Amino acid sequence: MALDPAPHLIDALPLRGAPDAIALADKVGMMRFAELEAAVGSIAYGIAARGWAPGERVASWLPKTRAACLLPLAAPRAGMVHVPINPVLKRAQVAHILQDSGARMLVTQASRLAALEPGDVPAGCTVVIEEELAGSDAMPPASGDPAALAAILYTSGSTGRPKGVMLSHANLWLGAVSVAHYLKIAPQDRVLGVLPLSFDYGQNQLFSSWVAGASIVPLDYLTARDVVKAVERFDITTLAGVPPLWVQLLETAWPAETAARLRRLTNSGGALTPAMVRALRQQFPAAELFAMYGLTEAFRSTYLDPALIDAHPDSIGRAIPFAEILVVDAAGRRASQGELVHAGPLVAQGYWRDPERTALRFRPAPESSAYGGIAVWSGDRVTEDADGLLRFVGREDEMIKSSGNRISPTEIEEAVLAGGETSEAAAFGIPDARLGHAILVVARGDGSGEAALRERLRRELPIFQQPARYLWRESLPRNANGKLDRAALKAELL
């Protein structure tokens, strides 16, 4: 698709596809772009008819129903701000998001409403069952300021209570155009949406598909086998995942003809290991594999051209369209290794009602920035090679300091996974009186391969990088977005 840099209001997306083309397919049936536009207009009318002031928050706590897919467009069309709540969250987390966002409306299902307790829904917040959303008329596409707030996405809360990231129409629109452009999504593509719609990339899959005139198939899956069946049933061409999902999919039997349907795999939410890259390339030989890096505060920052992934399996690539990526040292000067800073129009507007945390993460861009303005200082350490390719090293606050050495958990995890003794691992520094930090690895499995793993690492890693202890688990915890929940593991261990 052509790269259109002009930001538009996000609810105009249904106008991008051919009216008779399929915009959405699910177990209910097919919805064409003309029907998508009509449904968005009807829901927007029903919301606006309640008479709330522009900018009020409309929350949704739903699985991937039609309403869940349309509300990200309908609420902003009605002049409201959409707050999607991950359907796997529990009542206390839901209550926090409703209270923190000041939601005036909660769209949910009767069964979910029954799981809440008195006081979970704040006074002044109207509960609407999703079947009651539609209005008696249709509201046309909105007109207004692309810088206006359109959504608040709450992070998973793995490091404390969830915080809301404020996203404008322009943030969402440019993110959709950027991803659709570098993935080369075309009208004939069919995208399987398995990621939560409350997750930035999960929601973007709706937007990037529709801005390209392609169709999306939202899927709530229970097992990896459900994903395989959906690829077959809907003739899926594009599948996005996070590393824990890829592990499950690689352990599942794929008929050769079903695997060959996939033309595009995209990874976010954690780095791929070289071993996983090789396995995915072998399992899905017809698919291009896109490694990506992003953070909710700036949506998406980098991607790796699939042509480079075999030679650079541990790289997160270069900046995506509309993003400026700088690697800076502690003084804010350009460096080959340092903190990743994201500048440009994809940068969010900060954290909702949290000026202190906003000031810590959203700060003036480095002097070398071409965009200037406010940038997101990620707290992630990366390296940049001579070709401009970036490699994720680890979060600054997760670096292991042992015997005077700074050790990246990612480097240890990649070494642990390289030999195949385990398919998942997380490395941590635990207090040690002599070393400062000793290295602890939590790995998936029964521990039968630990001796071989230790022997291999003695050959491959220096003494100061040798794990002191292993804990073996049948499975590793996930957060609400399906990522490995490092914070929960760390809290348990320490």
Secondary structure, 3 states (H helix, E strand, C coil): CCCCCCCCCHHHHHHHCCCCCEEEEECCEEEEHHHHHHHHHHHHHHHHCCCCCCCCEEEEECCCCHHHHHHHHHHHHCCCEEEEECCCCCHHHHHHHHHHHCEEEEEECHHHHCCCCCCCCCCCCEEEEHHHCCCCCCCCCCCCCCCCEEEEEECCCCCCCCCEEEEEHHHHHHHHHHHHHHHCCCCCCEEEECCCCCCHHHHHHHHHHHHCCCEEEECCCCCHHHHHHHHHHHCCCEEEECHHHHHHHHCCCCCHHHHCCCCEEEECCCCCCHHHHHHHHHHCCCCEEEEEECCCCCCCCEECCHHHCCCCCCCCEEECCCCEEEEECCCCCECCEEEEEEECCCCCCCECCCHHHHHHHEEECCCCCCCCCEEEEEEEEEEECCCCCEEEEEEHHHCEEECCEEECHHHHHHHHHCCCCCCCEEEEEEEECCCEEEEEEEEECCCCCHHHHHHHHHHHCCHHHCCCEEEEECCCCECCCCCECHHHHHHHHC
